Each structure stands twice: as C-alpha cells, then as structure tokens.
Amino acid sequence: MELKDMLADWQDYDVAAFRLGVFLGVFPPDQKFSGVKRMFWMDGYPLGDMLVDFLDRMAQTGVLLKDEEDERYKWNPEPPDLS
C-alpha cells in the first residue's frame, strides 16, 4: 500500500507517524499500533520523535496537509509544485 493511500484521510499525529513507520519498514506490516503507541506519547523515544518530525517536514514541503489545531495529517491531494 502506498503512503498516500495510508494517509488519504485525516489521521491523528501518532497514527500518521505509525503508518509512516510501517510504510518505511520501521515496523512490520502486522505490527499493531497499540503495541508501539507509547513511543509517540512519551518523551524519550527518539524513533517516535523522528517519525513525527518527518511528518512535519512533509507538511512544510506541501506533500502532506497538517491541521495544527487537532495535530493531524493527511496526504495533500494537490501535489506540490516541484519546479
């Protein structure tokens, strides 16, 4: 499954970061979110911080849309201008 399909609808930051991790192969495809969710909610988990930071960078470049108020992300249906 492509990341754009995984993030087609708004996802809370932790679920979006988890799905990014699955897409990148950080987590196995059969990994349940409940088994790793604490790494996105607690300080001291560099992997969780890195995945959320990557989501923020993707939003800054226009690949993702970010809802600042609700801390959620989704794929931008209009691709960024790369020229």
PDB file as gemmi writes it, atoms N, CA and C in Angstrom:
CRYST1    1.000    1.000    1.000  90.00  90.00  90.00 P 1                      
ATOM      1  N   MET A   1       0.842  -1.171   0.000  1.00  0.00           N  
ATOM      2  CA  MET A   1       0.000   0.000   0.000  1.00  0.00           C  
ATOM      3  C   MET A   1       0.897   1.248   0.000  1.00  0.00           C  
ATOM      4  N   GLU A   2       0.505   2.233  -0.746  1.00  0.00           N  
ATOM      5  CA  GLU A   2       1.276   3.470  -0.814  1.00  0.00           C  
ATOM      6  C   GLU A   2       0.945   4.381   0.368  1.00  0.00           C  
ATOM      7  N   LEU A   3       1.900   5.237   0.713  1.00  0.00           N  
ATOM      8  CA  LEU A   3       1.695   6.159   1.830  1.00  0.00           C  
ATOM      9  C   LEU A   3       0.515   7.084   1.557  1.00  0.00           C  
ATOM     10  N   LYS A   4       0.335   7.508   0.319  1.00  0.00           N  
ATOM     11  CA  LYS A   4      -0.785   8.402   0.016  1.00  0.00           C  
ATOM     12  C   LYS A   4      -2.126   7.722   0.300  1.00  0.00           C  
ATOM     13  N   ASP A   5      -2.176   6.417   0.163  1.00  0.00           N  
ATOM     14  CA  ASP A   5      -3.398   5.686   0.499  1.00  0.00           C  
ATOM     15  C   ASP A   5      -3.549   5.537   2.013  1.00  0.00           C  
ATOM     16  N   MET A   6      -2.433   5.337   2.696  1.00  0.00           N  
ATOM     17  CA  MET A   6      -2.455   5.184   4.155  1.00  0.00           C  
ATOM     18  C   MET A   6      -2.881   6.473   4.850  1.00  0.00           C  
ATOM     19  N   LEU A   7      -2.581   7.610   4.216  1.00  0.00           N  
ATOM     20  CA  LEU A   7      -2.890   8.920   4.804  1.00  0.00           C  
ATOM     21  C   LEU A   7      -3.908   9.684   3.960  1.00  0.00           C  
ATOM     22  N   ALA A   8      -4.790   8.965   3.285  1.00  0.00           N  
ATOM     23  CA  ALA A   8      -5.787   9.605   2.421  1.00  0.00           C  
ATOM     24  C   ALA A   8      -6.772  10.456   3.229  1.00  0.00           C  
ATOM     25  N   ASP A   9      -7.073  10.036   4.452  1.00  0.00           N  
ATOM     26  CA  ASP A   9      -7.977  10.774   5.334  1.00  0.00           C  
ATOM     27  C   ASP A   9      -7.186  11.309   6.519  1.00  0.00           C  
ATOM     28  N   TRP A  10      -7.750  12.291   7.210  1.00  0.00           N  
ATOM     29  CA  TRP A  10      -7.081  12.858   8.373  1.00  0.00           C  
ATOM     30  C   TRP A  10      -6.769  11.773   9.394  1.00  0.00           C  
ATOM     31  N   GLN A  11      -5.523  11.801   9.889  1.00  0.00           N  
ATOM     32  CA  GLN A  11      -5.067  10.869  10.920  1.00  0.00           C  
ATOM     33  C   GLN A  11      -4.412  11.665  12.041  1.00  0.00           C  
ATOM     34  N   ASP A  12      -4.709  11.302  13.286  1.00  0.00           N  
ATOM     35  CA  ASP A  12      -4.009  11.924  14.409  1.00  0.00           C  
ATOM     36  C   ASP A  12      -2.516  11.715  14.232  1.00  0.00           C  
ATOM     37  N   TYR A  13      -1.721  12.623  14.801  1.00  0.00           N  
ATOM     38  CA  TYR A  13      -0.275  12.604  14.575  1.00  0.00           C  
ATOM     39  C   TYR A  13       0.362  11.256  14.908  1.00  0.00           C  
ATOM     40  N   ASP A  14      -0.102  10.611  15.970  1.00  0.00           N  
ATOM     41  CA  ASP A  14       0.524   9.353  16.364  1.00  0.00           C  
ATOM     42  C   ASP A  14       0.205   8.224  15.384  1.00  0.00           C  
ATOM     43  N   VAL A  15      -1.027   8.175  14.920  1.00  0.00           N  
ATOM     44  CA  VAL A  15      -1.409   7.152  13.947  1.00  0.00           C  
ATOM     45  C   VAL A  15      -0.713   7.419  12.608  1.00  0.00           C  
ATOM     46  N   ALA A  16      -0.645   8.687  12.210  1.00  0.00           N  
ATOM     47  CA  ALA A  16       0.038   9.034  10.959  1.00  0.00           C  
ATOM     48  C   ALA A  16       1.518   8.663  11.037  1.00  0.00           C  
ATOM     49  N   ALA A  17       2.157   8.936  12.167  1.00  0.00           N  
ATOM     50  CA  ALA A  17       3.576   8.587  12.332  1.00  0.00           C  
ATOM     51  C   ALA A  17       3.759   7.073  12.316  1.00  0.00           C  
ATOM     52  N   PHE A  18       2.843   6.356  12.937  1.00  0.00           N  
ATOM     53  CA  PHE A  18       2.903   4.898  12.913  1.00  0.00           C  
ATOM     54  C   PHE A  18       2.779   4.375  11.485  1.00  0.00           C  
ATOM     55  N   ARG A  19       1.836   4.906  10.743  1.00  0.00           N  
ATOM     56  CA  ARG A  19       1.645   4.459   9.353  1.00  0.00           C  
ATOM     57  C   ARG A  19       2.865   4.792   8.501  1.00  0.00           C  
ATOM     58  N   LEU A  20       3.476   5.943   8.749  1.00  0.00           N  
ATOM     59  CA  LEU A  20       4.730   6.272   8.058  1.00  0.00           C  
ATOM     60  C   LEU A  20       5.790   5.238   8.406  1.00  0.00           C  
ATOM     61  N   GLY A  21       5.877   4.861   9.679  1.00  0.00           N  
ATOM     62  CA  GLY A  21       6.842   3.860  10.107  1.00  0.00           C  
ATOM     63  C   GLY A  21       6.606   2.510   9.450  1.00  0.00           C  
ATOM     64  N   VAL A  22       5.349   2.119   9.306  1.00  0.00           N  
ATOM     65  CA  VAL A  22       5.032   0.864   8.615  1.00  0.00           C  
ATOM     66  C   VAL A  22       5.458   0.973   7.155  1.00  0.00           C  
ATOM     67  N   PHE A  23       5.136   2.092   6.525  1.00  0.00           N  
ATOM     68  CA  PHE A  23       5.484   2.296   5.120  1.00  0.00           C  
ATOM     69  C   PHE A  23       6.996   2.220   4.901  1.00  0.00           C  
ATOM     70  N   LEU A  24       7.763   2.797   5.817  1.00  0.00           N  
ATOM     71  CA  LEU A  24       9.224   2.810   5.697  1.00  0.00           C  
ATOM     72  C   LEU A  24       9.870   1.486   6.097  1.00  0.00           C  
ATOM     73  N   GLY A  25       9.100   0.592   6.685  1.00  0.00           N  
ATOM     74  CA  GLY A  25       9.645  -0.681   7.120  1.00  0.00           C  
ATOM     75  C   GLY A  25      10.215  -0.655   8.526  1.00  0.00           C  
ATOM     76  N   VAL A  26      10.006   0.451   9.237  1.00  0.00           N  
ATOM     77  CA  VAL A  26      10.454   0.548  10.629  1.00  0.00           C  
ATOM     78  C   VAL A  26       9.676  -0.440  11.491  1.00  0.00           C  
ATOM     79  N   PHE A  27       8.390  -0.562  11.203  1.00  0.00           N  
ATOM     80  CA  PHE A  27       7.527  -1.519  11.888  1.00  0.00           C  
ATOM     81  C   PHE A  27       7.082  -2.567  10.876  1.00  0.00           C  
ATOM     82  N   PRO A  28       6.959  -3.814  11.301  1.00  0.00           N  
ATOM     83  CA  PRO A  28       6.474  -4.846  10.374  1.00  0.00           C  
ATOM     84  C   PRO A  28       5.012  -4.575  10.006  1.00  0.00           C  
ATOM     85  N   PRO A  29       4.582  -5.033   8.836  1.00  0.00           N  
ATOM     86  CA  PRO A  29       3.211  -4.759   8.383  1.00  0.00           C  
ATOM     87  C   PRO A  29       2.125  -5.290   9.320  1.00  0.00           C  
ATOM     88  N   ASP A  30       2.433  -6.305  10.095  1.00  0.00           N  
ATOM     89  CA  ASP A  30       1.429  -6.861  11.003  1.00  0.00           C  
ATOM     90  C   ASP A  30       1.502  -6.253  12.414  1.00  0.00           C  
ATOM     91  N   GLN A  31       2.377  -5.257  12.609  1.00  0.00           N  
ATOM     92  CA  GLN A  31       2.508  -4.594  13.914  1.00  0.00           C  
ATOM     93  C   GLN A  31       1.212  -3.863  14.243  1.00  0.00           C  
ATOM     94  N   LYS A  32       0.730  -4.022  15.449  1.00  0.00           N  
ATOM     95  CA  LYS A  32      -0.454  -3.299  15.913  1.00  0.00           C  
ATOM     96  C   LYS A  32      -0.013  -1.977  16.538  1.00  0.00           C  
ATOM     97  N   PHE A  33      -0.771  -0.923  16.257  1.00  0.00           N  
ATOM     98  CA  PHE A  33      -0.469   0.398  16.794  1.00  0.00           C  
ATOM     99  C   PHE A  33      -0.417   0.374  18.315  1.00  0.00           C  
ATOM    100  N   SER A  34      -1.305  -0.374  18.930  1.00  0.00           N  
ATOM    101  CA  SER A  34      -1.364  -0.407  20.398  1.00  0.00           C  
ATOM    102  C   SER A  34      -0.050  -0.874  21.021  1.00  0.00           C  
ATOM    103  N   GLY A  35       0.733  -1.647  20.277  1.00  0.00           N  
ATOM    104  CA  GLY A  35       1.999  -2.138  20.804  1.00  0.00           C  
ATOM    105  C   GLY A  35       3.121  -1.116  20.812  1.00  0.00           C  
ATOM    106  N   VAL A  36       2.945  -0.022  20.067  1.00  0.00           N  
ATOM    107  CA  VAL A  36       4.021   0.985  19.976  1.00  0.00           C  
ATOM    108  C   VAL A  36       3.537   2.402  20.247  1.00  0.00           C  
ATOM    109  N   LYS A  37       2.268   2.591  20.557  1.00  0.00           N  
ATOM    110  CA  LYS A  37       1.726   3.943  20.684  1.00  0.00           C  
ATOM    111  C   LYS A  37       2.426   4.780  21.749  1.00  0.00           C  
ATOM    112  N   ARG A  38       2.941   4.141  22.788  1.00  0.00           N  
ATOM    113  CA  ARG A  38       3.599   4.922  23.858  1.00  0.00           C  
ATOM    114  C   ARG A  38       4.812   5.693  23.339  1.00  0.00           C  
ATOM    115  N   MET A  39       5.454   5.200  22.279  1.00  0.00           N  
ATOM    116  CA  MET A  39       6.636   5.898  21.769  1.00  0.00           C  
ATOM    117  C   MET A  39       6.275   7.230  21.129  1.00  0.00           C  
ATOM    118  N   PHE A  40       5.005   7.449  20.826  1.00  0.00           N  
ATOM    119  CA  PHE A  40       4.574   8.726  20.264  1.00  0.00           C  
ATOM    120  C   PHE A  40       4.001   9.647  21.331  1.00  0.00           C  
ATOM    121  N   TRP A  41       3.652   9.123  22.481  1.00  0.00           N  
ATOM    122  CA  TRP A  41       3.007   9.897  23.529  1.00  0.00           C  
ATOM    123  C   TRP A  41       3.955  10.332  24.636  1.00  0.00           C  
ATOM    124  N   MET A  42       5.099   9.659  24.756  1.00  0.00           N  
ATOM    125  CA  MET A  42       6.001   9.939  25.870  1.00  0.00           C  
ATOM    126  C   MET A  42       7.336  10.463  25.368  1.00  0.00           C  
ATOM    127  N   ASP A  43       7.954  11.309  26.166  1.00  0.00           N  
ATOM    128  CA  ASP A  43       9.298  11.789  25.840  1.00  0.00           C  
ATOM    129  C   ASP A  43      10.292  10.645  25.996  1.00  0.00           C  
ATOM    130  N   GLY A  44      11.389  10.763  25.286  1.00  0.00           N  
ATOM    131  CA  GLY A  44      12.451   9.789  25.438  1.00  0.00           C  
ATOM    132  C   GLY A  44      12.440   8.675  24.415  1.00  0.00           C  
ATOM    133  N   TYR A  45      11.595   8.776  23.413  1.00  0.00           N  
ATOM    134  CA  TYR A  45      11.555   7.784  22.342  1.00  0.00           C  
ATOM    135  C   TYR A  45      11.965   8.469  21.040  1.00  0.00           C  
ATOM    136  N   PRO A  46      13.269   8.488  20.734  1.00  0.00           N  
ATOM    137  CA  PRO A  46      13.752   9.210  19.546  1.00  0.00           C  
ATOM    138  C   PRO A  46      13.106   8.748  18.248  1.00  0.00           C  
ATOM    139  N   LEU A  47      12.762   7.484  18.135  1.00  0.00           N  
ATOM    140  CA  LEU A  47      12.152   6.985  16.904  1.00  0.00           C  
ATOM    141  C   LEU A  47      10.791   7.637  16.684  1.00  0.00           C  
ATOM    142  N   GLY A  48       9.984   7.717  17.718  1.00  0.00           N  
ATOM    143  CA  GLY A  48       8.676   8.370  17.605  1.00  0.00           C  
ATOM    144  C   GLY A  48       8.821   9.837  17.244  1.00  0.00           C  
ATOM    145  N   ASP A  49       9.763  10.526  17.898  1.00  0.00           N  
ATOM    146  CA  ASP A  49      10.013  11.940  17.596  1.00  0.00           C  
ATOM    147  C   ASP A  49      10.455  12.126  16.148  1.00  0.00           C  
ATOM    148  N   MET A  50      11.313  11.231  15.666  1.00  0.00           N  
ATOM    149  CA  MET A  50      11.823  11.331  14.304  1.00  0.00           C  
ATOM    150  C   MET A  50      10.696  11.167  13.295  1.00  0.00           C  
ATOM    151  N   LEU A  51       9.796  10.206  13.511  1.00  0.00           N  
ATOM    152  CA  LEU A  51       8.702   9.990  12.576  1.00  0.00           C  
ATOM    153  C   LEU A  51       7.750  11.184  12.544  1.00  0.00           C  
ATOM    154  N   VAL A  52       7.456  11.767  13.699  1.00  0.00           N  
ATOM    155  CA  VAL A  52       6.596  12.953  13.735  1.00  0.00           C  
ATOM    156  C   VAL A  52       7.310  14.136  13.077  1.00  0.00           C  
ATOM    157  N   ASP A  53       8.602  14.295  13.321  1.00  0.00           N  
ATOM    158  CA  ASP A  53       9.366  15.364  12.668  1.00  0.00           C  
ATOM    159  C   ASP A  53       9.328  15.213  11.147  1.00  0.00           C  
ATOM    160  N   PHE A  54       9.409  13.970  10.681  1.00  0.00           N  
ATOM    161  CA  PHE A  54       9.357  13.725   9.246  1.00  0.00           C  
ATOM    162  C   PHE A  54       7.987  14.113   8.684  1.00  0.00           C  
ATOM    163  N   LEU A  55       6.920  13.831   9.423  1.00  0.00           N  
ATOM    164  CA  LEU A  55       5.591  14.272   9.001  1.00  0.00           C  
ATOM    165  C   LEU A  55       5.539  15.791   8.894  1.00  0.00           C  
ATOM    166  N   ASP A  56       6.106  16.482   9.879  1.00  0.00           N  
ATOM    167  CA  ASP A  56       6.137  17.950   9.846  1.00  0.00           C  
ATOM    168  C   ASP A  56       6.889  18.462   8.621  1.00  0.00           C  
ATOM    169  N   ARG A  57       8.006  17.839   8.299  1.00  0.00           N  
ATOM    170  CA  ARG A  57       8.775  18.254   7.117  1.00  0.00           C  
ATOM    171  C   ARG A  57       7.997  17.987   5.835  1.00  0.00           C  
ATOM    172  N   MET A  58       7.282  16.888   5.790  1.00  0.00           N  
ATOM    173  CA  MET A  58       6.460  16.599   4.620  1.00  0.00           C  
ATOM    174  C   MET A  58       5.345  17.638   4.482  1.00  0.00           C  
ATOM    175  N   ALA A  59       4.810  18.091   5.605  1.00  0.00           N  
ATOM    176  CA  ALA A  59       3.780  19.134   5.574  1.00  0.00           C  
ATOM    177  C   ALA A  59       4.381  20.471   5.138  1.00  0.00           C  
ATOM    178  N   GLN A  60       5.585  20.778   5.599  1.00  0.00           N  
ATOM    179  CA  GLN A  60       6.245  22.028   5.208  1.00  0.00           C  
ATOM    180  C   GLN A  60       6.494  22.098   3.707  1.00  0.00           C  
ATOM    181  N   THR A  61       6.736  20.955   3.085  1.00  0.00           N  
ATOM    182  CA  THR A  61       7.001  20.942   1.645  1.00  0.00           C  
ATOM    183  C   THR A  61       5.730  20.814   0.822  1.00  0.00           C  
ATOM    184  N   GLY A  62       4.582  20.604   1.478  1.00  0.00           N  
ATOM    185  CA  GLY A  62       3.318  20.516   0.768  1.00  0.00           C  
ATOM    186  C   GLY A  62       2.896  19.117   0.376  1.00  0.00           C  
ATOM    187  N   VAL A  63       3.680  18.118   0.746  1.00  0.00           N  
ATOM    188  CA  VAL A  63       3.298  16.736   0.441  1.00  0.00           C  
ATOM    189  C   VAL A  63       2.103  16.324   1.297  1.00  0.00           C  
ATOM    190  N   LEU A  64       2.111  16.745   2.552  1.00  0.00           N  
ATOM    191  CA  LEU A  64       1.002  16.481   3.469  1.00  0.00           C  
ATOM    192  C   LEU A  64       0.321  17.789   3.843  1.00  0.00           C  
ATOM    193  N   LEU A  65      -0.908  17.690   4.292  1.00  0.00           N  
ATOM    194  CA  LEU A  65      -1.610  18.801   4.915  1.00  0.00           C  
ATOM    195  C   LEU A  65      -1.584  18.554   6.414  1.00  0.00           C  
ATOM    196  N   LYS A  66      -1.454  19.626   7.178  1.00  0.00           N  
ATOM    197  CA  LYS A  66      -1.409  19.492   8.634  1.00  0.00           C  
ATOM    198  C   LYS A  66      -2.479  20.374   9.253  1.00  0.00           C  
ATOM    199  N   ASP A  67      -3.264  19.792  10.121  1.00  0.00           N  
ATOM    200  CA  ASP A  67      -4.250  20.510  10.909  1.00  0.00           C  
ATOM    201  C   ASP A  67      -3.587  20.794  12.258  1.00  0.00           C  
ATOM    202  N   GLU A  68      -3.096  22.013  12.415  1.00  0.00           N  
ATOM    203  CA  GLU A  68      -2.343  22.385  13.624  1.00  0.00           C  
ATOM    204  C   GLU A  68      -3.188  22.249  14.893  1.00  0.00           C  
ATOM    205  N   GLU A  69      -4.445  22.635  14.805  1.00  0.00           N  
ATOM    206  CA  GLU A  69      -5.298  22.646  15.992  1.00  0.00           C  
ATOM    207  C   GLU A  69      -5.517  21.242  16.553  1.00  0.00           C  
ATOM    208  N   ASP A  70      -5.772  20.286  15.670  1.00  0.00           N  
ATOM    209  CA  ASP A  70      -6.058  18.924  16.117  1.00  0.00           C  
ATOM    210  C   ASP A  70      -4.864  17.987  16.006  1.00  0.00           C  
ATOM    211  N   GLU A  71      -3.714  18.513  15.586  1.00  0.00           N  
ATOM    212  CA  GLU A  71      -2.486  17.720  15.433  1.00  0.00           C  
ATOM    213  C   GLU A  71      -2.739  16.461  14.615  1.00  0.00           C  
ATOM    214  N   ARG A  72      -3.154  16.677  13.380  1.00  0.00           N  
ATOM    215  CA  ARG A  72      -3.386  15.556  12.482  1.00  0.00           C  
ATOM    216  C   ARG A  72      -2.892  15.893  11.078  1.00  0.00           C  
ATOM    217  N   TYR A  73      -2.731  14.852  10.292  1.00  0.00           N  
ATOM    218  CA  TYR A  73      -2.146  14.977   8.962  1.00  0.00           C  
ATOM    219  C   TYR A  73      -2.971  14.196   7.952  1.00  0.00           C  
ATOM    220  N   LYS A  74      -2.852  14.609   6.692  1.00  0.00           N  
ATOM    221  CA  LYS A  74      -3.383  13.811   5.598  1.00  0.00           C  
ATOM    222  C   LYS A  74      -2.608  14.143   4.332  1.00  0.00           C  
ATOM    223  N   TRP A  75      -2.672  13.237   3.381  1.00  0.00           N  
ATOM    224  CA  TRP A  75      -1.994  13.404   2.095  1.00  0.00           C  
ATOM    225  C   TRP A  75      -2.611  14.603   1.384  1.00  0.00           C  
ATOM    226  N   ASN A  76      -1.785  15.440   0.784  1.00  0.00           N  
ATOM    227  CA  ASN A  76      -2.255  16.578   0.019  1.00  0.00           C  
ATOM    228  C   ASN A  76      -2.706  16.086  -1.358  1.00  0.00           C  
ATOM    229  N   PRO A  77      -3.998  16.190  -1.670  1.00  0.00           N  
ATOM    230  CA  PRO A  77      -4.468  15.686  -2.964  1.00  0.00           C  
ATOM    231  C   PRO A  77      -3.937  16.484  -4.150  1.00  0.00           C  
ATOM    232  N   GLU A  78      -3.456  17.701  -3.886  1.00  0.00           N  
ATOM    233  CA  GLU A  78      -2.849  18.516  -4.931  1.00  0.00           C  
ATOM    234  C   GLU A  78      -1.339  18.520  -4.707  1.00  0.00           C  
ATOM    235  N   PRO A  79      -0.600  17.814  -5.554  1.00  0.00           N  
ATOM    236  CA  PRO A  79       0.846  17.683  -5.329  1.00  0.00           C  
ATOM    237  C   PRO A  79       1.546  19.055  -5.331  1.00  0.00           C  
ATOM    238  N   PRO A  80       2.602  19.169  -4.549  1.00  0.00           N  
ATOM    239  CA  PRO A  80       3.336  20.440  -4.513  1.00  0.00           C  
ATOM    240  C   PRO A  80       4.017  20.713  -5.853  1.00  0.00           C  
ATOM    241  N   ASP A  81       4.208  21.982  -6.125  1.00  0.00           N  
ATOM    242  CA  ASP A  81       4.919  22.394  -7.333  1.00  0.00           C  
ATOM    243  C   ASP A  81       6.409  22.177  -7.108  1.00  0.00           C  
ATOM    244  N   LEU A  82       6.991  21.255  -7.837  1.00  0.00           N  
ATOM    245  CA  LEU A  82       8.395  20.903  -7.647  1.00  0.00           C  
ATOM    246  C   LEU A  82       9.329  21.650  -8.590  1.00  0.00           C  
ATOM    247  N   SER A  83       8.778  22.572  -9.362  1.00  0.00           N  
ATOM    248  CA  SER A  83       9.648  23.287 -10.314  1.00  0.00           C  
ATOM    249  C   SER A  83      10.368  24.448  -9.672  1.00  0.00           C  
TER     250      SER A  83                                                      
END                                                                             
